[in-house]
Amino acid sequence: MEGIGHRTLRVNGINIHVAEKGDGPIVLFIHGFPELWYSWRHQIISLAARGYLAVAPDLRGYGDSDSPPSASDYSIFHLVGDLVALVHALGQDQVFVVGHDWGAIVAWWLCVLRPDMVKALVNLSVPYSPRNPRRRTVESLRAIFGDDYYMCRFQVSMYYFLTMGFLDKLFQLDDWGEASSGAPQAMTDRMQWLLPALLPDATGHCFLPLIGSTLLTGATDTMVLACSHDIKTEHGAIEAEFEQIGTTSLIKRFLTYRTPAAIIITKEKGIDGSLEAPATLPSWLSAADVEYFANKFEKSGFTGGLNYYRCMDMNWELTAPWTGVQVKVPVKFIVGDLDLTYHTPGVQDYIHKGGFRKRVPFLQNVVVMEGAGHFINQERPQEISDHIYDFIKKF
């Protein structure tokens, strides 16, 4: 596409595919769900033409990048670590960063953990959300939206693992696959990480006392292999719903969603009855665009992206030491007034009445784009490219 180059780099123990174009200071673009580097196709061309090297990876679990099999391999530390290693692989110590959706979340945490590596940040759709020390992330979402909120539905339930015979395998097998009277200590310790990652709901955490010890005992790469091969390869119920709908139809439904309200997926209606398929594609999304996304997700599946949601409670636990930390890099924030995130209860007051700036003290601009939905970088490509350039050219 118009001279965009592609290569694969070995970073942070996995292969990451990147699309790139241009010469000059690096602008690192971080995509969201369910997206790819391709979501930034317009911005890559625009920023390259203005004297920048635009770099857009497929994040781990997406597209032509590796998809580690364990949900616990998608923590915020893995995701930030991938970006740090990628920047170094590109021969740089500091870059401009642009994020959207989950990419915005990862970008916020890159700024928290490695502010020295970020010259300036332009984030779309998702404002910096401080950690609530009193309540886990999924529990908070359930309290606001209910069990059928899409992020809650993306979790994997305890029931799912029971049907896989997971607990039976856990307590009947030792590390070498031999019968034992109870879970060996090595496996017990490793499960402190596995359960919060794969069962990030109230049921999973109620089960933790049966495993014992603390959450931060550490883990090895063999933790899942020691318990069950199925845990690595089987999918959750939401993946089954995705498969029933079909990848092409699913991509159309997500990317064209413009209702400024939370996505609620009831078990009775399922995704098919909760996300309407558009009669026609909007002008900014072509059949060829949909085909590109669909072909990549047909190969990779959606589990890698869903694992970001399944790590939310584990992230809550692991980021406890950073409770209350501010984002201290120059920031421009852009959101559409039809974006579902902008209509989350309390978010508009948080953005406009001082809470956001308190936690992001170097916030320089907040732009609310009228008539724009969630996938704003694709819907309003030229305006977003101009906003990015107008901000980063100052630095």
C-alpha positions in Angstrom: 0.0 0.0 0.0 1.7 3.2 -1.3 5.2 2.1 -0.4 4.6 0.9 3.1 7.3 -1.6 4.0 6.9 -4.7 6.2 9.3 -6.7 8.3 9.4 -9.0 11.3 11.6 -8.2 14.3 12.5 -10.5 17.2 11.7 -8.6 20.3 11.0 -9.5 23.9 11.1 -13.2 23.1 8.5 -13.1 20.2 8.2 -12.1 16.6 6.6 -8.8 16.0 5.4 -7.7 12.5 5.8 -4.0 11.7 4.7 -1.8 8.9 6.8 1.3 8.3 7.3 4.2 5.9 9.4 7.3 5.8 12.5 8.7 7.3 13.1 10.9 10.4 11.9 10.8 14.0 9.9 7.7 14.8 6.1 7.9 15.4 5.0 4.6 16.9 1.4 3.8 16.3 -0.4 1.3 18.6 -3.7 -0.2 17.5 -6.6 -1.6 19.5 -9.2 -4.3 19.3 -10.2 -5.8 16.9 -7.6 -4.1 14.7 -4.1 -4.4 13.2 -1.3 -2.1 12.0 -3.7 -1.5 9.0 -5.9 0.7 11.2 -3.1 3.3 10.9 -2.7 3.0 7.1 -3.7 6.6 6.4 -1.6 8.1 9.3 1.4 6.1 8.2 1.3 7.7 4.7 0.5 11.1 6.0 3.2 11.3 8.7 5.8 9.8 6.4 5.1 12.5 3.8 5.8 15.1 6.6 9.2 13.9 7.5 8.7 11.2 10.0 9.3 7.4 10.1 5.9 6.0 10.9 6.0 2.5 12.5 2.9 0.5 13.2 3.3 -3.0 14.7 0.8 -5.8 14.9 0.7 -6.2 18.7 1.2 -9.6 20.2 -1.7 -11.8 19.5 -2.7 -10.0 16.3 -2.1 -10.3 12.6 1.4 -11.5 11.5 2.9 -11.2 15.0 3.2 -14.1 17.3 0.3 -15.2 19.5 1.6 -16.7 22.8 -0.7 -19.4 23.9 -1.2 -18.5 27.6 -3.5 -15.7 28.6 -1.0 -14.7 31.3 1.4 -13.8 28.4 -0.7 -10.7 27.7 -0.2 -8.7 30.9 0.5 -5.0 30.6 4.1 -5.6 31.4 4.4 -8.0 28.4 2.8 -5.4 26.1 4.9 -2.5 27.3 8.0 -4.7 27.2 7.3 -5.5 23.6 7.2 -1.8 22.7 10.4 -1.0 24.7 12.2 -3.8 22.9 10.8 -2.7 19.6 12.0 0.9 20.0 15.4 -0.4 20.9 15.4 -2.8 17.9 14.7 0.2 15.7 17.9 1.8 17.1 16.1 4.5 19.1 15.8 5.5 22.8 12.9 7.8 22.4 9.9 8.1 20.1 6.6 9.8 19.6 3.7 7.6 20.5 0.1 7.4 19.2 -2.4 5.0 20.6 -6.1 4.1 20.1 -8.4 1.8 22.2 -6.3 -0.9 23.8 -3.3 0.8 22.1 -4.1 3.9 24.1 -4.1 1.9 27.4 -0.8 0.3 26.5 0.6 3.8 25.6 -0.5 5.2 28.9 1.3 2.5 30.7 4.4 2.9 28.5 4.4 6.5 29.7 4.0 5.4 33.4 6.7 2.8 33.3 9.1 4.3 30.8 8.4 8.1 30.4 12.0 8.6 29.3 11.2 6.8 26.1 8.2 9.0 25.0 8.8 12.4 23.5 5.1 13.1 23.4 1.9 11.2 23.3 -1.3 11.5 21.2 -4.0 9.1 22.5 -7.4 8.5 21.0 -10.6 7.4 22.6 -9.5 6.0 26.0 -8.4 8.5 28.7 -5.9 7.6 31.4 -7.8 5.6 34.0 -6.2 5.6 37.4 -6.1 2.3 39.3 -8.9 1.9 41.8 -7.2 0.4 44.9 -10.5 -0.7 46.4 -12.0 -2.9 43.6 -10.8 -5.1 40.8 -11.3 -3.9 37.2 -13.8 -6.5 36.1 -15.7 -6.2 39.4 -16.0 -2.5 38.8 -17.2 -3.0 35.2 -19.9 -5.5 36.4 -21.0 -3.0 39.1 -21.5 -0.3 36.4 -22.8 -2.3 33.4 -23.8 -5.7 34.6 -22.6 -9.2 33.7 -23.5 -8.8 30.0 -21.2 -5.9 29.4 -18.9 -7.0 26.5 -15.7 -6.8 28.5 -17.3 -9.1 31.1 -18.5 -11.5 28.5 -15.0 -11.6 27.1 -13.8 -13.2 30.3 -13.4 -17.0 30.7 -15.6 -18.4 33.4 -14.8 -21.0 36.1 -17.6 -23.1 34.6 -15.7 -23.3 31.3 -12.6 -24.7 33.0 -14.7 -27.2 35.0 -16.2 -28.5 31.8 -12.7 -29.0 30.4 -11.8 -31.2 33.4 -9.3 -28.5 34.5 -9.7 -29.0 38.2 -9.5 -32.7 37.9 -6.2 -32.4 36.0 -4.9 -29.9 38.5 -5.5 -32.0 41.6 -4.8 -35.5 40.1 -1.6 -34.8 38.2 1.8 -33.8 39.5 4.5 -32.0 37.5 5.4 -35.2 35.7 1.9 -36.3 34.9 1.8 -39.0 37.7 -1.1 -39.5 40.0 -0.8 -37.7 43.4 -3.1 -37.1 46.4 -3.1 -33.4 45.9 -1.7 -30.5 44.0 2.2 -30.4 44.3 3.6 -27.2 45.8 5.3 -26.2 42.6 2.1 -26.3 40.6 0.2 -24.6 43.5 2.6 -21.7 43.4 2.4 -21.4 39.6 -1.4 -21.3 39.8 -1.3 -18.1 41.7 -0.5 -16.5 38.4 -2.5 -18.7 36.1 -5.9 -18.4 37.8 -6.0 -14.6 38.0 -5.0 -14.5 34.3 -7.4 -17.0 33.0 -10.2 -16.7 35.5 -10.3 -12.9 36.1 -13.8 -12.9 37.6 -15.2 -13.2 41.1 -15.4 -17.0 40.9 -11.7 -17.3 40.0 -10.6 -15.2 42.9 -12.8 -17.0 45.3 -11.0 -20.1 44.3 -7.6 -18.7 45.0 -7.6 -19.5 48.8 -7.8 -23.1 47.9 -4.5 -22.7 46.1 -2.8 -20.8 48.9 0.2 -18.7 49.2 0.5 -15.2 47.6 -0.2 -13.8 44.1 3.3 -12.7 43.5 5.2 -15.9 43.9 6.4 -15.8 40.3 5.9 -18.2 37.5 7.8 -20.1 34.8 6.9 -20.6 31.2 6.0 -24.2 31.9 3.1 -23.3 34.3 0.4 -24.0 31.7 2.1 -27.0 30.3 2.3 -28.5 33.7 -1.5 -28.3 34.1 -3.3 -28.9 30.9 -2.5 -28.7 27.2 -6.2 -27.8 26.7 -5.8 -24.6 28.6 -3.4 -23.4 26.0 -5.5 -24.4 22.9 -9.2 -24.3 23.7 -11.2 -21.1 23.4 -13.9 -19.6 25.5 -17.6 -19.3 24.8 -17.2 -15.9 23.2 -14.8 -17.3 20.5 -17.5 -19.8 19.7 -20.0 -17.0 19.2 -17.5 -15.2 17.0 -17.1 -18.3 14.8 -20.8 -18.7 14.4 -21.1 -15.2 13.1 -18.1 -15.4 10.8 -15.1 -13.2 10.7 -16.1 -10.8 7.9 -19.5 -10.1 9.5 -17.9 -9.6 12.9 -15.3 -7.1 11.6 -18.1 -5.1 9.9 -20.2 -5.1 13.1 -17.3 -3.9 15.4 -15.8 -1.3 13.1 -19.1 0.3 12.2 -20.5 0.4 15.7 -21.6 4.0 16.3 -24.1 3.8 19.2 -22.8 6.1 22.0 -23.6 3.5 24.6 -22.0 0.4 26.2 -22.0 -2.8 24.2 -24.2 -5.2 26.0 -24.2 -8.8 24.8 -26.9 -10.8 26.5 -26.6 -14.6 26.5 -30.1 -14.7 25.0 -29.4 -12.5 22.1 -25.7 -13.2 21.7 -23.5 -11.1 19.6 -25.7 -11.6 16.5 -28.6 -10.0 18.2 -26.6 -7.3 20.1 -24.3 -5.9 17.3 -26.2 -5.1 14.1 -24.5 -5.8 10.8 -24.6 -2.7 8.6 -26.7 -2.7 5.5 -23.9 -0.9 3.7 -20.4 0.1 4.6 -19.6 3.7 5.5 -17.6 5.7 3.0 -14.4 5.4 5.2 -14.4 1.6 5.3 -14.2 -0.2 1.9 -14.9 -3.9 1.2 -11.1 -4.3 0.6 -10.4 -2.9 4.1 -12.8 -5.4 5.6 -11.3 -8.2 3.6 -7.8 -7.3 4.8 -8.9 -7.4 8.5 -10.9 -10.5 8.0 -8.1 -12.5 6.2 -5.7 -11.7 9.0 -8.2 -12.6 11.8 -9.1 -15.8 10.0 -5.5 -16.9 10.3 -4.7 -15.6 13.8 -8.1 -15.9 15.5 -9.4 -13.5 18.1 -8.1 -15.2 21.3 -4.9 -13.2 21.4 -6.9 -9.9 21.4 -9.4 -11.2 23.9 -6.6 -12.2 26.2 -5.9 -8.5 26.8 -9.3 -8.3 28.5 -8.7 -11.5 30.4 -5.6 -10.0 31.9 -7.4 -6.9 33.3 -7.7 -8.2 36.8 -4.2 -9.6 36.8 -3.0 -6.2 35.6 -4.9 -4.6 38.5 -2.9 -6.9 40.9 0.5 -6.4 39.3 0.2 -2.6 39.0 -0.5 -2.0 42.7 2.9 -0.4 43.2 1.9 2.3 40.7 -1.4 3.3 42.3 -1.7 7.1 42.0 1.2 7.5 39.6 0.8 10.4 37.2 1.5 10.4 33.4 4.3 13.0 33.0 4.8 13.3 29.3 3.3 15.9 26.9 -0.2 14.6 25.9 -2.9 15.4 23.4 -6.1 13.5 23.7 -8.8 13.1 21.0 -12.2 11.4 21.3 -15.3 11.4 19.1 -18.6 12.6 20.7 -20.3 9.4 19.5 -17.5 7.2 20.9 -19.0 4.7 23.4 -16.0 5.3 25.7 -16.9 9.0 25.9 -20.3 8.0 27.2 -19.1 5.8 30.0 -20.7 7.1 33.2 -18.5 9.8 34.7 -16.0 10.0 31.9 -17.0 13.4 30.5 -16.9 15.0 33.9 -13.5 13.3 34.5 -12.1 14.6 31.2 -13.5 18.2 31.4 -13.7 19.0 35.1 -10.1 18.5 36.2 -9.7 14.9 37.1 -8.0 14.0 33.9 -5.5 16.9 34.1 -4.8 16.1 37.7 -3.6 12.6 36.7 -2.0 13.8 33.4 -0.4 17.1 34.5 1.2 17.8 31.1 -2.1 17.4 29.2 -2.0 20.1 26.6 -5.0 19.5 24.4 -8.4 17.8 24.6 -10.2 17.5 21.3 -13.8 16.2 21.1 -14.6 15.6 17.4 -18.3 16.1 16.6 -20.1 13.3 14.8 -17.2 10.9 15.2 -17.4 7.4 16.6 -14.9 5.0 18.2 -12.7 4.1 15.3 -11.8 7.7 14.8 -8.4 7.2 13.1 -10.1 5.4 10.3 -13.3 7.4 10.2 -11.5 10.8 10.1 -8.1 9.9 8.8 -7.0 13.3 7.5 -8.1 15.2 10.6 -6.4 12.8 12.9 -3.2 12.9 10.9 -3.3 16.7 11.1 -3.9 16.6 14.8 -1.0 14.3 15.3 1.4 16.4 13.2 0.3 19.7 14.7 1.2 18.4 18.1 4.4 16.5 17.6 6.0 19.1 15.4 6.4 21.2 18.6 8.9 18.9 20.1 
